[in-house]
Amino acid sequence: MRLKILTALIGTLTLAGIAHAGEKCDVPDAEWQPREALAGKLKAMGWDVRSLKTEDGCYEVYAVDAKGSKIEAHFNPKTLEPVGSDKEDEG
């Protein structure tokens, strides 16, 4: 199954406050942290960040996690906390 329930990612992220995928971020531009801060945080968690862009007011990341699973995840640009993701297991 291509899409996984968000709880499958909780162990990988070890972060609190994950919401369902599709939630829109509502953060003023002046409060956004730089993309490099999020990329560095994810790389420190063992992620190979393939793409990091802005989508619906959130950071959207395409990456491969430390276990080799492809991930599409959205992050709050102020807190860098995840607000949703889709995970695809490598088979």
C-alpha positions in Angstrom: 0.0 0.0 0.0 1.5 3.3 -1.2 0.0 5.5 1.4 0.6 4.8 5.1 -1.2 6.0 8.1 0.7 8.8 9.8 1.4 6.8 12.9 3.8 4.6 10.8 6.1 7.7 10.7 5.9 8.7 14.3 8.6 6.3 15.4 10.9 7.7 12.7 10.2 11.3 13.5 10.0 11.0 17.2 8.3 14.3 17.3 5.1 15.3 19.0 2.2 17.2 17.4 1.8 15.4 14.1 -1.5 16.3 12.4 -3.2 14.6 9.5 -1.8 15.2 6.0 -3.3 18.0 4.1 -3.5 20.5 6.8 -2.5 24.0 5.6 0.1 26.0 7.4 -0.8 29.6 8.3 2.5 31.3 9.2 3.4 34.9 8.3 6.5 35.0 6.0 8.5 36.9 8.6 8.2 33.9 11.0 9.5 31.3 8.6 12.7 29.5 9.5 15.1 29.0 6.6 14.9 25.9 4.4 18.4 25.0 5.4 17.3 24.7 9.1 14.7 22.0 8.1 17.1 20.2 5.8 19.8 20.1 8.5 17.3 18.7 11.0 16.1 16.0 8.7 19.7 15.1 7.6 20.6 14.7 11.3 17.7 12.2 11.6 19.3 10.2 8.7 17.0 11.4 6.0 18.3 11.9 2.4 16.4 15.1 1.3 15.7 14.9 -2.4 13.5 18.0 -2.7 12.4 20.8 -0.3 9.9 23.4 -1.6 6.9 25.4 -0.5 3.4 24.0 -0.9 0.2 25.5 0.6 2.1 27.6 3.1 4.1 24.6 4.4 7.5 23.2 3.6 7.0 20.1 1.4 9.8 17.6 1.6 10.5 14.5 -0.6 13.1 12.3 1.1 14.3 8.8 1.9 14.3 8.1 5.6 17.0 6.2 7.5 15.2 2.9 6.9 15.1 3.5 3.1 11.4 4.4 2.8 10.4 7.2 0.4 8.5 10.0 2.2 6.5 13.0 1.2 6.1 15.2 4.3 4.9 18.6 5.1 6.3 20.8 7.9 5.2 24.0 9.7 7.7 26.6 8.5 7.8 28.3 11.9 8.3 25.3 14.2 9.6 22.8 11.7 7.2 20.3 13.2 5.6 17.8 10.8 2.0 18.5 9.8 1.5 15.4 7.6 3.2 12.8 5.5 2.9 9.9 3.1 5.4 7.0 3.3 6.1 4.4 0.7 8.0 1.3 1.8 10.8 0.0 -0.5 10.1 -3.5 -1.4 
